[in-house]
Amino acid sequence: MNDSPTDRSSEMTVAESTSAPTSVWAMGMLCLASERIAARVAAATTIGQHNIRLFVNRQTVVPAECSHISITLLNDQLSPPAIERFAVAELFMRSPTAEFFLLAKAGGGRGIDHWCRRISEQQTASLQPVLFVDSLTAPSVLACTAESVRAYLSDAEGLSAAAQVTASADRFATSLTSWATRRGVMVVEIPVSVKAWNSFTDSTSVSSGNNTSSGNQPDGSIRISGASVSIVVPTWNCADFLAASVRSLLSQTVDTEIVIVDDASDDDTNGVLASFGDRITVVRHAQQRGANAARNTGLAAASGDFIAFADADNEYSPRWVERLLQQILADPASALAYCGYTKQASDGSRVENHCAAWNLDTLWYGNYIDMSSVVRRSAIPTEGLHEGFRPFDDWRLWLNMAQRGWHGTWVPEQLFVKHVRDTSKTEQSMANPEQRGHDIAAVRRDFAGLVGMEKPVSVVIPASGSDDLTTRCLRHLGEYCGVPFHVIYVDNGSPIAMLDTVAQAADDAGIPLRIIRNRENRGFTQAVNQGIEASGAANVLLLNNDCFIGPGCVENLARELRLDDRVAAAGPLTGDSGNQSLRKEERRELIPLSEEMLGELDDPVRTAFRLGHKLRSVAEPVLSFFCVLLRAESLAQYGGLDARFTSGLAADDEWCFRVRNHGKEVRLVLNAYAAHLHRSSFRRLDIDRDALQQDAKELLHRVLASGRNE
């Protein structure tokens, strides 16, 4: 099968298994000769064996009458003893393998022997399976009981001897039967019945022809039988690309049905589809309903157990379905198989997108899997796909599958060309960063539990007056916070009317809100500590009401804490005049931004999208607490802000020094951004901040010198 994606020069895939995740099979049949499969299956059926797994290789064609049997496709480069031991070990576990097992070529490495010994240490299945091995040298089926399997796998001498056997490919029973003879274990010979043999010979003309395999098989391709595939294509006003797309789908090497759903196009789509006659199935919507509604219509009309979702403006390699189907069949716990592609712009320029292996944390952060994937019908939600245009429907589908215990599998090849139309809804979405940021945050919040971030962050906002700033602060939280959260608003002596305004703003944004009201202004530090105490065991985001988060800010801070338990606090970049500002040259050296972007730093949305998606951070001696995420365990162990710093100035420095004295880190996250209206609260309250700052610095020096911040 495929080379290992990690080291193609030294490793190769042993086998790929196909079956439902919960299937149980009691009999394995190892048979590479296509002309003998039907007879062997019939013989096993005669003795009452029906729950069968068939081990075959690339050259084996499974007869149509046996296509219902689960199969394992074996690497034809493996030696016969290695294949035999693999089949025995897999049968012993009584469930198909769900991962690739690698066998080193030359030069050593962990291979079949290591894996067999590991399997032999596992608990024996409660049911007693039997392995049937077809030896082409005898007209019979050889059977080995579960007890023999255990002994075979546990016998280092037997494994070693088996590895020395240089049997030809048509003598698979050699090592097992010779070992069994030496050890005196039971091997049962079951003659092929005359009735079964006659039944087989009558069907030879069918099973050995091209009809037994799927599609017009090119030389060297795997012949997959028994897997029904439907290609579902939604289209709307895509006549310029549609003909080429359909021709590419009709050229697939695996037999498929093609269902195209015209979502009320008003261009020449009807004429293009009519030119293909009855080679495709066409369904039409009377009114435009959106891509996923069209896909649901296609699903209802399709008969396949596997659905290949295609787009009308893509052109597909002839082996697109074959390669993806081959991959998904290899992994019974996989809901989808996907690949890379080449993106072609309207000017003809091309960019390769190689995609990447399935990684749930990466996928939660942003979709990298195109809708042009092969999906198990059984993994699609029973209610179908979400209808009506909504960005990231494919992303939501993959995460929904992951939420229900499935995963995806990657084919590291570019198997289609994706034409980018200037008028596509995806392009329109990307041109509106505010809406895009809102949509991304909504998806991440819905599926935060997949990456262990389902526990709400407690956002503590201390404020005195300035309800206009607080309202804007809350609006940005509601729009762009990508993890579950609630707000604790600690008010320092504002009029009741302002509290009503804040409460209404939270309600409009759908934010759970708790208000703590102080009748007089108790200062920033005490208000913050009140909020921390009310937060319980949650991580706490301290947020000034004159700070407005950008898309990705909070979840990137939360990921930093989740991925490294040494981090006690994480803060974002900003555009103010403080130490974390991108206006400082040393910060811009970390983030390559053009000079003209300096004029847009007050826009947290556009700036956030320019920072990139890769999670990066740098250790800092201190962070400014205008926006900072504090770990709950660090607050519980080292306390909140020092009450001696009543104005809050230098209280953040002291807290950072305190936790660093205990070996913890505070980090600046380089893909998190928040716009901060520096000094705005002090100006509105007519407070001399510079004088307070000087007093706070002197107090900080005294505290640090005395060691009283331990």
Disulfide bonds with the S-S distance in Angstrom:
none
